Amino acid sequence: MELGTSIDDLLKEELKNPEFKREYEAECERLESAYAAYKARENLGQHKS
C-alpha cells in the first residue's frame, strides 16, 4: 500500500478478490441486521447492548 492511498482505493482493490468480496458483503449484511435490531430496541426504549 502506498502512502496516501485512501481507504476507498484500498477497498476497491481488495474487492477484486472474490473471496474477500464475498466475506465483505456477508459482514455488511450482518452489520445492517445488527443495526436494525439496535434501532428497533431503541425505538421501544430498550437500550440493551
N, C-alpha and C positions, 0 to 999 in steps of 0.2 A: 504494500500500500504506500503510495506516495504521500509525502507531507502536503497537506492542503486538499486531500481528497475528501469530498463531502460524504456524509453518511448515505445520502441518496445515491451517489455514484457507486459507493461500495455495495449497497443493497442491490442496485441494478445489475452489477457484475455477478454477485452471488446468486441472484435469481436465475441466472443462465444455467445453473447446476440443477437438474431435475429433482434430485433427492432433497437438496436444500429448499427448493421452491415448494415441494410437497409438504415438508415439515413446517416451513414458514407459514403456509396457508392454513395448515391444521392448527398451529398455535394462534393465529389470528382469530380463527373460529372459536377456540377455547376462551380467548380473552374477551371476545364480543359476548359470549354466553355469560361469563362471569360478571361482566359489567352490567348486562341486562338484569341479572339476578340482584346485583347490588342496588341498582336503581329501583327495582320493584320493591325491595325491602325498605329502601329509603322512603319511597312514596307511602309505604304502610307505617312508617315511623319505627321500623325495626332496624336499628343501626348495629347489626351483629356482623362482626368480621369473620 
